[in-house]
Amino acid sequence: MTIFPFTEATSIQFQQPLPKTSDVVIIGGGVIGVSTALFLARRNVSVTLLEKGRIAAEQSSRNWGWIRQQGRDADELPIVIEAQRLWRQLAQECGEDIGLKQTGVTYLARTDKEMAGFAKFLEIAQAHGVDTRLLDQGELASLIPAMSRPFKGAMITPSDMRAEPWVAVPALARLAAREGVTIIENCAARMLDISAGRISGVWTEKGRIATSSVVVASGAWTSLFLRAHGISIPQLSVRATVAATAPMPEIYAGAAADERIAFRRRQDGGYTLASGGSSQLYIGPDAFRHAGKYFSALMANPFGTRYLPAAPRGYPDGWSTPRRWNADEESPFERMRVLNPAPETSALRAIDRGFRELFPQFTTVPLKASWAGMIDAMPDVVPIVDRAAAIPGLVIATGMSGHGFGIGPGIGRVLSDLVQGNETGHNLYRFRQSRFSDGSPIRLGPSL
Ligand SMILES: Cc1cc2nc3c(=O)[nH]c(=O)nc-3n(C[C@H](O)[C@H](O)[C@H](O)COP(=O)(O)OP(=O)(O)OC[C@H]3O[C@@H](n4cnc5c(N)ncnc54)[C@H](O)[C@@H]3O)c2cc1C
């Protein structure tokens, strides 16, 4: 099983011709776009999914693979609970082993303050019937006996799961294709075609497709795409570095984290590792434009993000990245088929150090791969899942803020109803686009 995320070198799997017309066009082949396409196809809607690079090549194959209810924003939790059920169902339906396992998620606490924070989430979990509970020092020591540090305790949600992202999302795409979704890789959407104030089609690098309904699920590229149509959302992206070990003895079957190190057992017997507080923001025009909206997030975790003066060429918020283009010229999206940031060296050192400090019996950490991803962040750490008021026919689903893999199928199901004008079964008020422009205060969701 490969554990390298996808790049432009990954072979193309989905290459259907561009249809002339489609009921719905989805822009972005990550977990959100793929899930939305699948659930729409199940409602006898014709769906075309456009991916500028490869399915899941950006965040959706680069994430830690945690599928968690634990620690979620109270308004996201009902959708994640649904997503957990859908993951189980889809794992059966796709007929492939996506590494889905219920092995729990555990947050480790060093201080009473952290334990008190966990207790707050416990109330939310209990109100929704989630099996989260607190562990004292002794219970934690028997759950993960090999840890060197004396923690105060922990919070665990035993029903939380894990899956292998680089296997799971392409498997869902294959299922969607079998159920009738037209999936086209290497096909960037350049612009929306808007006639009489509403969507009439999408201009792609392979031509125009007529449609009355578009879902923009373009991850870190969404704000760049929307801004070209006069829609401003305060989305930025931050680089996060990940490492993977070779197979090693089992220290814990699930996923766990303290403020220094996060680890998750993989199906191949290795661990996926990351270090807390190691993300970087490349400063660009959007970072300046939206800085004020990120004030609360900055105050809550002043040292959580490092700032770099400029993104590499061609990144969504790069200084030289074009903000406007025409439908018949190359767009920034096809110029960078796969956003594939280099892992940060100091983050890799912190991962190595953090893991060895916690598990001193491993004198070396057998790292066999490392990579990074650009997380699409929102100022309040919850996504936008909404119809765009300015352009009828347009739905925005973005800013999953580092936790969109687990909730992905839930958001996909919700979007399939939102697009069709059905009741979604969830209250989406928290995820409205207008919260950033209607004078509402920024209400921070939890960050991990
Ligand atoms: C390091 C890291 C660790 C994470 N860990 C977890 C975790 O453990 N659990 C969890 O739940 N979440 C996690 N996440 C977050 C999760 O991976 C994302 O929230 C989720 O994958 C977002 O899915 P998406 O479909 O919105 O975006 P993406 O997966 O980024 O997909 C968007 C796609 O849109 C395509 N695209 C963009 N513009 C265009 C265009 N104009 N035309 C055509 N295609 C376009 C892109 O090429 C891309 O493939 C993590 C993320 C990272 C980076």
The ligand as an ORCA input file, in Angstrom:
! r2SCAN-3c Opt
* xyz 0 1
  C      -1.928     17.664      6.831
  C      -3.422     17.574      6.939
  C      -3.980     16.770      7.943
  C      -5.370     16.653      8.054
  N      -5.905     15.735      8.917
  C      -7.242     15.508      8.933
  C      -7.810     14.450      9.697
  O      -7.111     13.682     10.330
  N      -9.155     14.315      9.717
  C      -9.967     15.144      9.002
  O     -11.191     15.004      9.080
  N      -9.449     16.099      8.177
  C      -8.121     16.297      8.127
  N      -7.581     17.237      7.306
  C      -8.468     18.081      6.521
  C      -9.033     17.364      5.318
  O      -8.007     16.700      4.602
  C      -9.711     18.401      4.436
  O     -10.587     19.194      5.210
  C     -10.497     17.752      3.313
  O      -9.719     16.842      2.600
  C     -11.019     18.848      2.400
  O     -11.633     18.237      1.293
  P     -12.086     19.137      0.084
  O     -12.734     18.241     -0.879
  O     -12.852     20.301      0.618
  O     -10.723     19.790     -0.476
  P      -9.488     19.132     -1.220
  O      -9.233     17.755     -0.802
  O      -8.365     20.102     -1.071
  O      -9.963     19.074     -2.723
  C     -10.192     20.214     -3.509
  C      -9.890     19.829     -4.952
  O     -10.345     20.857     -5.807
  C      -9.486     20.875     -6.924
  N      -9.656     22.164     -7.598
  C      -9.381     23.395     -7.098
  N      -9.709     24.342     -7.989
  C     -10.190     23.702     -9.079
  C     -10.682     24.162    -10.338
  N     -10.783     25.475    -10.642
  N     -11.089     23.232    -11.235
  C     -11.036     21.900    -10.939
  N     -10.559     21.423     -9.759
  C     -10.157     22.321     -8.842
  C      -8.112     20.669     -6.305
  O      -7.170     20.218     -7.256
  C      -8.406     19.658     -5.216
  O      -8.146     18.337     -5.617
  C      -6.207     17.396      7.184
  C      -5.636     18.202      6.182
  C      -4.261     18.272      6.041
  C      -3.674     19.086      4.931
*
